[in-house]
Amino acid sequence: MKSSSVDISVVIPCFNCEETLERAVESVCGQTVLPREIILIDDCSNEATRIEMQRLSQIYTSPRVLLFYSEVNRGAAAARNRGWSESSGEYIAFLDADDSWHPKKLELQAQVLKEKKPNLVGCSFAVCNDTVPDINQIPDFEVSEVKPVTLLLKNIFPTPGVILRSNLPFRFDPEKRYSEDYKLWLEICLKAGACYKLETSLVYLYKAPFGASGLSADFSKAQAGELDTYRSLLQQRLINPFTFGFLWLLSNIKYVRRLVLRSMQSV
């Protein structure tokens, strides 16, 4: 029998995702510990997506599925913020409409929420390439506290793996379409702390983080978004000029590496 022991609202931005949305919603409804609610935020999608949202809200009733619509495409950051503001849970979990969760994701993260009282808890991911993942066993894993220096060097929190406190005084930057999640994680880590990660893959991505499709396929804009995030931290005096310079150099090295790897794959 399923029950909810932690008060979690799940926010899913929706944009022209009628072919994948049910997989995402089904993975939430199949959790061993159910959340309070699922919030679907339409971001000015096509009619097919809106019809699918309505259909899913009728056939999936535990937990309840709430629908909100926008007549203007504002991007994932604004959609997540809208879901955040409409939520009633003590915690917010994020999921993208083209990804899914392991059935024990919320159960395992709820244990960390209870034991560690974190502001943010994340997990690792696996790339599935449209194949059904093996969910029968979860290998032994560690729960580690994430220090600012670790997160500054690399965004180790995939957005569909993050759960955070809903009362935190932070939000996604609605003006950013790249690295908006990384900026939020860093602001939470640097200003509030208490960030943890489960070192096991509880999130399934059905496209590579950098690769075939979506925003992350545009390397130059993704890297510009990362640099803008570091610049914002400098302006907020969360990092010093020396740290900013080091991160700027590291970001450019990673950018060149990705371009080289991409060119090698296309040969």
BAKEDO-122207 format. One record per residue (C-alpha): residue in one letter; residue number from 1; x, y, z. Coordinates in pm, 1 decimal, padded with zeros to 6 digits. Example, Ala and Ser with C-alpha at 12.3 -4.5 7.8 and 13.67 -1.06 7.14 Angstrom:
% residues 2
<site rest="A" nr="1" X="01230.0" Y="-00450.0" Z="00780.0"/>
<site rest="S" nr="2" X="01367.0" Y="-00106.0" Z="00714.0"/>
***
This chain:
% residues 267
<site rest="M" nr="1" X="00000.0" Y="00000.0" Z="00000.0"/>
<site rest="K" nr="2" X="00131.8" Y="00341.1" Z="-00100.9"/>
<site rest="S" nr="3" X="00133.6" Y="00638.5" Z="00133.4"/>
<site rest="S" nr="4" X="00287.8" Y="00984.3" Z="00143.7"/>
<site rest="S" nr="5" X="00511.9" Y="01046.7" Z="00441.6"/>
<site rest="V" nr="6" X="00668.4" Y="01363.2" Z="00306.2"/>
<site rest="D" nr="7" X="00470.8" Y="01659.7" Z="00177.5"/>
<site rest="I" nr="8" X="00601.7" Y="01694.0" Z="-00180.3"/>
<site rest="S" nr="9" X="00461.0" Y="01879.4" Z="-00481.9"/>
<site rest="V" nr="10" X="00591.4" Y="01766.3" Z="-00820.7"/>
<site rest="V" nr="11" X="00621.7" Y="02036.6" Z="-01088.5"/>
<site rest="I" nr="12" X="00638.0" Y="01938.6" Z="-01457.2"/>
<site rest="P" nr="13" X="00673.6" Y="02212.4" Z="-01724.1"/>
<site rest="C" nr="14" X="00493.1" Y="02117.7" Z="-02045.2"/>
<site rest="F" nr="15" X="00577.1" Y="02242.5" Z="-02393.7"/>
<site rest="N" nr="16" X="00466.9" Y="02042.1" Z="-02699.7"/>
<site rest="C" nr="17" X="00529.0" Y="01717.8" Z="-02511.4"/>
<site rest="E" nr="18" X="00219.4" Y="01513.7" Z="-02587.2"/>
<site rest="E" nr="19" X="00425.2" Y="01209.3" Z="-02687.7"/>
<site rest="T" nr="20" X="00628.1" Y="01180.6" Z="-02365.3"/>
<site rest="L" nr="21" X="00421.6" Y="01343.0" Z="-02090.7"/>
<site rest="E" nr="22" X="00236.0" Y="01028.5" Z="-01983.0"/>
<site rest="R" nr="23" X="00564.7" Y="00844.0" Z="-01924.5"/>
<site rest="A" nr="24" X="00672.6" Y="01120.8" Z="-01687.4"/>
<site rest="V" nr="25" X="00339.1" Y="01137.1" Z="-01502.8"/>
<site rest="E" nr="26" X="00316.4" Y="00758.2" Z="-01479.6"/>
<site rest="S" nr="27" X="00661.9" Y="00743.3" Z="-01320.2"/>
<site rest="V" nr="28" X="00542.3" Y="00982.3" Z="-01047.8"/>
<site rest="C" nr="29" X="00219.2" Y="00792.3" Z="-00987.4"/>
<site rest="G" nr="30" X="00420.9" Y="00471.6" Z="-00966.2"/>
<site rest="Q" nr="31" X="00631.4" Y="00591.5" Z="-00674.0"/>
<site rest="T" nr="32" X="00646.9" Y="00372.5" Z="-00364.3"/>
<site rest="V" nr="33" X="00588.1" Y="00692.0" Z="-00163.9"/>
<site rest="L" nr="34" X="00340.0" Y="00919.1" Z="-00336.1"/>
<site rest="P" nr="35" X="00366.8" Y="01299.3" Z="-00339.4"/>
<site rest="R" nr="36" X="00088.1" Y="01534.6" Z="-00242.0"/>
<site rest="E" nr="37" X="00022.2" Y="01651.4" Z="-00598.4"/>
<site rest="I" nr="38" X="00147.7" Y="01675.7" Z="-00955.1"/>
<site rest="I" nr="39" X="00139.9" Y="02022.2" Z="-01111.2"/>
<site rest="L" nr="40" X="00147.9" Y="02041.8" Z="-01492.0"/>
<site rest="I" nr="41" X="00243.0" Y="02387.5" Z="-01619.4"/>
<site rest="D" nr="42" X="00160.8" Y="02450.4" Z="-01983.6"/>
<site rest="D" nr="43" X="00406.7" Y="02690.0" Z="-02150.5"/>
<site rest="C" nr="44" X="00194.9" Y="02794.5" Z="-02449.6"/>
<site rest="S" nr="45" X="00193.7" Y="02446.2" Z="-02601.1"/>
<site rest="N" nr="46" X="00010.3" Y="02312.6" Z="-02903.0"/>
<site rest="E" nr="47" X="-00345.6" Y="02187.3" Z="-02872.5"/>
<site rest="A" nr="48" X="-00237.7" Y="01822.6" Z="-02866.0"/>
<site rest="T" nr="49" X="-00033.5" Y="01879.1" Z="-02549.6"/>
<site rest="R" nr="50" X="-00319.4" Y="02057.1" Z="-02374.9"/>
<site rest="I" nr="51" X="-00557.1" Y="01776.0" Z="-02462.1"/>
<site rest="E" nr="52" X="-00306.0" Y="01523.6" Z="-02327.0"/>
<site rest="M" nr="53" X="-00269.8" Y="01721.2" Z="-02003.6"/>
<site rest="Q" nr="54" X="-00646.2" Y="01714.1" Z="-01955.6"/>
<site rest="R" nr="55" X="-00662.9" Y="01342.2" Z="-02031.2"/>
<site rest="L" nr="56" X="-00390.7" Y="01259.6" Z="-01780.7"/>
<site rest="S" nr="57" X="-00556.9" Y="01467.6" Z="-01509.6"/>
<site rest="Q" nr="58" X="-00867.5" Y="01252.2" Z="-01550.8"/>
<site rest="I" nr="59" X="-00706.7" Y="00907.2" Z="-01551.2"/>
<site rest="Y" nr="60" X="-00439.6" Y="00971.2" Z="-01285.8"/>
<site rest="T" nr="61" X="-00614.4" Y="01072.7" Z="-00965.2"/>
<site rest="S" nr="62" X="-00370.7" Y="00959.1" Z="-00692.7"/>
<site rest="P" nr="63" X="-00200.2" Y="01191.5" Z="-00642.0"/>
<site rest="R" nr="64" X="-00414.1" Y="01467.6" Z="-00786.1"/>
<site rest="V" nr="65" X="-00298.1" Y="01630.7" Z="-01110.7"/>
<site rest="L" nr="66" X="-00340.2" Y="02009.2" Z="-01128.1"/>
<site rest="L" nr="67" X="-00331.4" Y="02198.4" Z="-01458.2"/>
<site rest="F" nr="68" X="-00221.2" Y="02556.4" Z="-01526.8"/>
<site rest="Y" nr="69" X="-00193.8" Y="02726.6" Z="-01864.6"/>
<site rest="S" nr="70" X="00001.3" Y="03010.9" Z="-02020.9"/>
<site rest="E" nr="71" X="-00077.2" Y="03193.3" Z="-02344.3"/>
<site rest="V" nr="72" X="00284.0" Y="03312.9" Z="-02371.4"/>
<site rest="N" nr="73" X="00592.2" Y="03092.8" Z="-02401.4"/>
<site rest="R" nr="74" X="00815.9" Y="03204.4" Z="-02113.5"/>
<site rest="G" nr="75" X="01051.9" Y="02908.7" Z="-02088.5"/>
<site rest="A" nr="76" X="01109.9" Y="02632.0" Z="-01837.2"/>
<site rest="A" nr="77" X="01236.2" Y="02863.4" Z="-01560.8"/>
<site rest="A" nr="78" X="00917.6" Y="03070.7" Z="-01555.2"/>
<site rest="A" nr="79" X="00703.7" Y="02756.4" Z="-01580.7"/>
<site rest="R" nr="80" X="00878.9" Y="02598.5" Z="-01281.2"/>
<site rest="N" nr="81" X="00838.2" Y="02921.0" Z="-01083.5"/>
<site rest="R" nr="82" X="00466.0" Y="02921.3" Z="-01165.3"/>
<site rest="G" nr="83" X="00436.6" Y="02562.6" Z="-01045.1"/>
<site rest="W" nr="84" X="00632.3" Y="02651.6" Z="-00733.2"/>
<site rest="S" nr="85" X="00393.3" Y="02938.3" Z="-00653.7"/>
<site rest="E" nr="86" X="00087.2" Y="02717.7" Z="-00713.1"/>
<site rest="S" nr="87" X="00217.8" Y="02431.2" Z="-00498.0"/>
<site rest="S" nr="88" X="00097.4" Y="02343.7" Z="-00147.9"/>
<site rest="G" nr="89" X="00368.8" Y="02098.5" Z="-00044.7"/>
<site rest="E" nr="90" X="00645.4" Y="02154.1" Z="00207.5"/>
<site rest="Y" nr="91" X="00891.7" Y="02041.9" Z="-00060.6"/>
<site rest="I" nr="92" X="00910.9" Y="02088.4" Z="-00437.3"/>
<site rest="A" nr="93" X="01034.4" Y="01820.7" Z="-00675.9"/>
<site rest="F" nr="94" X="01099.4" Y="01890.7" Z="-01043.4"/>
<site rest="L" nr="95" X="01056.6" Y="01660.8" Z="-01341.0"/>
<site rest="D" nr="96" X="01081.6" Y="01732.6" Z="-01713.1"/>
<site rest="A" nr="97" X="00808.2" Y="01608.9" Z="-01944.4"/>
<site rest="D" nr="98" X="01048.4" Y="01392.2" Z="-02146.3"/>
<site rest="D" nr="99" X="01216.7" Y="01221.9" Z="-01847.2"/>
<site rest="S" nr="100" X="01109.2" Y="00975.8" Z="-01576.1"/>
<site rest="W" nr="101" X="01189.5" Y="00855.8" Z="-01223.8"/>
<site rest="H" nr="102" X="01288.9" Y="00530.4" Z="-01061.1"/>
<site rest="P" nr="103" X="00990.4" Y="00404.1" Z="-00853.7"/>
<site rest="K" nr="104" X="01183.5" Y="00450.7" Z="-00528.1"/>
<site rest="K" nr="105" X="01315.6" Y="00800.2" Z="-00599.3"/>
<site rest="L" nr="106" X="01085.4" Y="00987.2" Z="-00363.1"/>
<site rest="E" nr="107" X="01106.8" Y="00717.5" Z="-00096.2"/>
<site rest="L" nr="108" X="01486.0" Y="00728.8" Z="-00084.4"/>
<site rest="Q" nr="109" X="01503.9" Y="01107.5" Z="-00098.6"/>
<site rest="A" nr="110" X="01231.8" Y="01134.7" Z="00167.2"/>
<site rest="Q" nr="111" X="01460.3" Y="00944.3" Z="00404.2"/>
<site rest="V" nr="112" X="01729.6" Y="01207.0" Z="00349.6"/>
<site rest="L" nr="113" X="01477.7" Y="01486.3" Z="00402.4"/>
<site rest="K" nr="114" X="01380.7" Y="01331.0" Z="00734.2"/>
<site rest="E" nr="115" X="01732.9" Y="01254.9" Z="00856.1"/>
<site rest="K" nr="116" X="01936.0" Y="01549.8" Z="00725.2"/>
<site rest="K" nr="117" X="01676.4" Y="01830.7" Z="00709.2"/>
<site rest="P" nr="118" X="01839.2" Y="01967.7" Z="00392.1"/>
<site rest="N" nr="119" X="01745.3" Y="02270.0" Z="00187.2"/>
<site rest="L" nr="120" X="01811.4" Y="02072.0" Z="-00130.6"/>
<site rest="V" nr="121" X="01864.9" Y="01705.8" Z="-00209.2"/>
<site rest="G" nr="122" X="01949.3" Y="01567.1" Z="-00551.9"/>
<site rest="C" nr="123" X="02055.7" Y="01243.0" Z="-00714.5"/>
<site rest="S" nr="124" X="02238.1" Y="01111.8" Z="-01020.4"/>
<site rest="F" nr="125" X="02087.4" Y="01025.0" Z="-01358.6"/>
<site rest="A" nr="126" X="02112.6" Y="00760.9" Z="-01628.1"/>
<site rest="V" nr="127" X="02065.5" Y="00811.2" Z="-02002.8"/>
<site rest="C" nr="128" X="01820.6" Y="00555.9" Z="-02139.6"/>
<site rest="N" nr="129" X="01792.7" Y="00636.6" Z="-02512.0"/>
<site rest="D" nr="130" X="01427.0" Y="00524.1" Z="-02513.6"/>
<site rest="T" nr="131" X="01509.7" Y="00185.1" Z="-02361.7"/>
<site rest="V" nr="132" X="01333.2" Y="00061.7" Z="-02050.7"/>
<site rest="P" nr="133" X="01574.8" Y="00086.7" Z="-01753.3"/>
<site rest="D" nr="134" X="01635.8" Y="-00199.9" Z="-01512.5"/>
<site rest="I" nr="135" X="01460.5" Y="-00091.9" Z="-01191.6"/>
<site rest="N" nr="136" X="01471.7" Y="-00418.7" Z="-01000.1"/>
<site rest="Q" nr="137" X="01773.8" Y="-00335.2" Z="-00787.1"/>
<site rest="I" nr="138" X="01948.6" Y="-00026.7" Z="-00654.8"/>
<site rest="P" nr="139" X="02314.4" Y="-00080.8" Z="-00565.5"/>
<site rest="D" nr="140" X="02449.4" Y="00043.5" Z="-00235.0"/>
<site rest="F" nr="141" X="02511.1" Y="00417.2" Z="-00244.3"/>
<site rest="E" nr="142" X="02632.2" Y="00703.5" Z="-00030.0"/>
<site rest="V" nr="143" X="02457.6" Y="01024.5" Z="00068.6"/>
<site rest="S" nr="144" X="02707.3" Y="01309.1" Z="00061.2"/>
<site rest="E" nr="145" X="02685.9" Y="01673.1" Z="00157.1"/>
<site rest="V" nr="146" X="02766.2" Y="01892.9" Z="-00140.5"/>
<site rest="K" nr="147" X="03008.2" Y="02175.0" Z="-00063.3"/>
<site rest="P" nr="148" X="03009.4" Y="02498.5" Z="-00267.3"/>
<site rest="V" nr="149" X="03349.8" Y="02425.7" Z="-00424.0"/>
<site rest="T" nr="150" X="03218.4" Y="02096.3" Z="-00565.4"/>
<site rest="L" nr="151" X="02912.4" Y="02258.1" Z="-00717.3"/>
<site rest="L" nr="152" X="03110.1" Y="02553.2" Z="-00854.7"/>
<site rest="L" nr="153" X="03328.1" Y="02316.0" Z="-01054.8"/>
<site rest="K" nr="154" X="03034.7" Y="02128.2" Z="-01208.4"/>
<site rest="N" nr="155" X="02657.7" Y="02119.5" Z="-01201.0"/>
<site rest="I" nr="156" X="02609.0" Y="01779.0" Z="-01038.1"/>
<site rest="F" nr="157" X="02232.8" Y="01819.1" Z="-00987.9"/>
<site rest="P" nr="158" X="02011.9" Y="01721.1" Z="-01282.9"/>
<site rest="T" nr="159" X="01693.3" Y="01924.2" Z="-01247.4"/>
<site rest="P" nr="160" X="01460.6" Y="01617.3" Z="-01250.8"/>
<site rest="G" nr="161" X="01653.9" Y="01482.9" Z="-00951.7"/>
<site rest="V" nr="162" X="01618.2" Y="01785.1" Z="-00723.3"/>
<site rest="I" nr="163" X="01386.1" Y="01827.4" Z="-00426.2"/>
<site rest="L" nr="164" X="01402.7" Y="02151.6" Z="-00228.2"/>
<site rest="R" nr="165" X="01218.2" Y="02333.3" Z="00046.6"/>
<site rest="S" nr="166" X="00927.6" Y="02530.4" Z="-00093.0"/>
<site rest="N" nr="167" X="00977.1" Y="02818.6" Z="00152.8"/>
<site rest="L" nr="168" X="01329.1" Y="02901.3" Z="00033.8"/>
<site rest="P" nr="169" X="01359.2" Y="03269.2" Z="-00072.2"/>
<site rest="F" nr="170" X="01503.1" Y="03178.8" Z="-00412.3"/>
<site rest="R" nr="171" X="01358.8" Y="03116.8" Z="-00758.3"/>
<site rest="F" nr="172" X="01471.9" Y="03025.0" Z="-01108.1"/>
<site rest="D" nr="173" X="01582.2" Y="03330.1" Z="-01306.4"/>
<site rest="P" nr="174" X="01295.7" Y="03369.5" Z="-01559.3"/>
<site rest="E" nr="175" X="01518.0" Y="03571.6" Z="-01794.2"/>
<site rest="K" nr="176" X="01757.8" Y="03280.2" Z="-01841.7"/>
<site rest="R" nr="177" X="01694.2" Y="02988.9" Z="-02078.4"/>
<site rest="Y" nr="178" X="02031.7" Y="02827.5" Z="-02020.6"/>
<site rest="S" nr="179" X="02194.2" Y="02743.4" Z="-01685.9"/>
<site rest="E" nr="180" X="01897.0" Y="02878.4" Z="-01491.9"/>
<site rest="D" nr="181" X="01887.6" Y="02562.0" Z="-01282.4"/>
<site rest="Y" nr="182" X="02262.4" Y="02574.7" Z="-01210.8"/>
<site rest="K" nr="183" X="02231.7" Y="02936.0" Z="-01096.4"/>
<site rest="L" nr="184" X="01953.4" Y="02846.1" Z="-00852.4"/>
<site rest="W" nr="185" X="02141.6" Y="02547.5" Z="-00707.0"/>
<site rest="L" nr="186" X="02453.1" Y="02762.4" Z="-00655.4"/>
<site rest="E" nr="187" X="02259.2" Y="03042.3" Z="-00487.0"/>
<site rest="I" nr="188" X="02099.5" Y="02793.0" Z="-00249.2"/>
<site rest="C" nr="189" X="02430.7" Y="02621.0" Z="-00178.7"/>
<site rest="L" nr="190" X="02625.6" Y="02944.6" Z="-00126.8"/>
<site rest="K" nr="191" X="02360.2" Y="03133.7" Z="00070.8"/>
<site rest="A" nr="192" X="02169.9" Y="02864.8" Z="00260.0"/>
<site rest="G" nr="193" X="02384.2" Y="02550.3" Z="00246.4"/>
<site rest="A" nr="194" X="02260.6" Y="02205.6" Z="00358.6"/>
<site rest="C" nr="195" X="02265.5" Y="02050.4" Z="00011.3"/>
<site rest="Y" nr="196" X="02293.4" Y="01673.6" Z="-00026.8"/>
<site rest="K" nr="197" X="02316.9" Y="01419.9" Z="-00306.9"/>
<site rest="L" nr="198" X="02227.8" Y="01053.2" Z="-00331.1"/>
<site rest="E" nr="199" X="02507.8" Y="00894.4" Z="-00532.1"/>
<site rest="T" nr="200" X="02280.5" Y="00669.4" Z="-00734.0"/>
<site rest="S" nr="201" X="02080.6" Y="00710.7" Z="-01056.5"/>
<site rest="L" nr="202" X="01714.5" Y="00765.6" Z="-00974.8"/>
<site rest="V" nr="203" X="01638.4" Y="00984.0" Z="-01277.4"/>
<site rest="Y" nr="204" X="01615.5" Y="00860.6" Z="-01635.3"/>
<site rest="L" nr="205" X="01692.7" Y="01101.6" Z="-01918.1"/>
<site rest="Y" nr="206" X="01582.1" Y="00995.7" Z="-02262.9"/>
<site rest="K" nr="207" X="01828.9" Y="01220.9" Z="-02439.2"/>
<site rest="A" nr="208" X="02189.6" Y="01302.6" Z="-02356.0"/>
<site rest="P" nr="209" X="02245.2" Y="01615.5" Z="-02140.6"/>
<site rest="F" nr="210" X="02468.5" Y="01752.1" Z="-02415.7"/>
<site rest="G" nr="211" X="02377.2" Y="01617.3" Z="-02753.3"/>
<site rest="A" nr="212" X="02103.4" Y="01525.7" Z="-02987.7"/>
<site rest="S" nr="213" X="01817.7" Y="01765.0" Z="-02914.2"/>
<site rest="G" nr="214" X="01677.6" Y="02036.4" Z="-02692.1"/>
<site rest="L" nr="215" X="01843.4" Y="02344.7" Z="-02545.9"/>
<site rest="S" nr="216" X="02158.1" Y="02163.3" Z="-02434.0"/>
<site rest="A" nr="217" X="02240.0" Y="02072.0" Z="-02794.4"/>
<site rest="D" nr="218" X="02337.6" Y="02436.8" Z="-02852.5"/>
<site rest="F" nr="219" X="02681.4" Y="02429.6" Z="-02691.7"/>
<site rest="S" nr="220" X="02763.4" Y="02796.6" Z="-02739.3"/>
<site rest="K" nr="221" X="02443.8" Y="02923.1" Z="-02575.2"/>
<site rest="A" nr="222" X="02473.4" Y="02668.6" Z="-02295.7"/>
<site rest="Q" nr="223" X="02826.0" Y="02781.7" Z="-02222.6"/>
<site rest="A" nr="224" X="02725.2" Y="03148.4" Z="-02239.5"/>
<site rest="G" nr="225" X="02453.0" Y="03070.6" Z="-01985.1"/>
<site rest="E" nr="226" X="02707.6" Y="02909.1" Z="-01753.8"/>
<site rest="L" nr="227" X="02938.4" Y="03212.0" Z="-01777.2"/>
<site rest="D" nr="228" X="02643.5" Y="03441.5" Z="-01709.3"/>
<site rest="T" nr="229" X="02568.9" Y="03236.7" Z="-01396.2"/>
<site rest="Y" nr="230" X="02925.1" Y="03282.6" Z="-01269.7"/>
<site rest="R" nr="231" X="02906.4" Y="03653.6" Z="-01350.2"/>
<site rest="S" nr="232" X="02587.0" Y="03682.7" Z="-01146.1"/>
<site rest="L" nr="233" X="02756.0" Y="03514.2" Z="-00849.2"/>
<site rest="L" nr="234" X="03042.3" Y="03764.2" Z="-00877.5"/>
<site rest="Q" nr="235" X="02800.1" Y="04057.5" Z="-00885.0"/>
<site rest="Q" nr="236" X="02627.6" Y="03920.4" Z="-00575.1"/>
<site rest="R" nr="237" X="02970.1" Y="03887.5" Z="-00409.4"/>
<site rest="L" nr="238" X="02916.4" Y="03517.2" Z="-00359.6"/>
<site rest="I" nr="239" X="03251.2" Y="03450.9" Z="-00530.1"/>
<site rest="N" nr="240" X="03561.5" Y="03669.1" Z="-00561.4"/>
<site rest="P" nr="241" X="03727.7" Y="03788.1" Z="-00886.7"/>
<site rest="F" nr="242" X="03998.4" Y="03520.7" Z="-00865.6"/>
<site rest="T" nr="243" X="03739.3" Y="03242.0" Z="-00838.5"/>
<site rest="F" nr="244" X="03542.0" Y="03394.4" Z="-01125.1"/>
<site rest="G" nr="245" X="03852.8" Y="03401.3" Z="-01344.5"/>
<site rest="F" nr="246" X="03929.8" Y="03038.1" Z="-01267.4"/>
<site rest="L" nr="247" X="03572.4" Y="02931.0" Z="-01340.2"/>
<site rest="W" nr="248" X="03569.3" Y="03133.5" Z="-01663.9"/>
<site rest="L" nr="249" X="03883.0" Y="02950.8" Z="-01779.8"/>
<site rest="L" nr="250" X="03748.1" Y="02610.8" Z="-01675.2"/>
<site rest="S" nr="251" X="03419.1" Y="02674.0" Z="-01854.1"/>
<site rest="N" nr="252" X="03599.3" Y="02759.4" Z="-02176.0"/>
<site rest="I" nr="253" X="03815.8" Y="02447.3" Z="-02152.8"/>
<site rest="K" nr="254" X="03505.9" Y="02231.1" Z="-02109.3"/>
<site rest="Y" nr="255" X="03340.5" Y="02408.5" Z="-02403.2"/>
<site rest="V" nr="256" X="03632.3" Y="02335.1" Z="-02634.8"/>
<site rest="R" nr="257" X="03638.1" Y="01973.5" Z="-02517.3"/>
<site rest="R" nr="258" X="03268.8" Y="01930.3" Z="-02598.2"/>
<site rest="L" nr="259" X="03319.1" Y="02075.5" Z="-02945.2"/>
<site rest="V" nr="260" X="03607.4" Y="01835.7" Z="-03009.2"/>
<site rest="L" nr="261" X="03405.6" Y="01537.2" Z="-02889.9"/>
<site rest="R" nr="262" X="03109.8" Y="01644.5" Z="-03103.1"/>
<site rest="S" nr="263" X="03327.5" Y="01676.9" Z="-03413.0"/>
<site rest="M" nr="264" X="03481.7" Y="01334.1" Z="-03350.4"/>
<site rest="Q" nr="265" X="03136.8" Y="01175.4" Z="-03320.8"/>
<site rest="S" nr="266" X="03028.8" Y="01326.1" Z="-03652.1"/>
<site rest="V" nr="267" X="03328.6" Y="01187.9" Z="-03842.8"/>
***
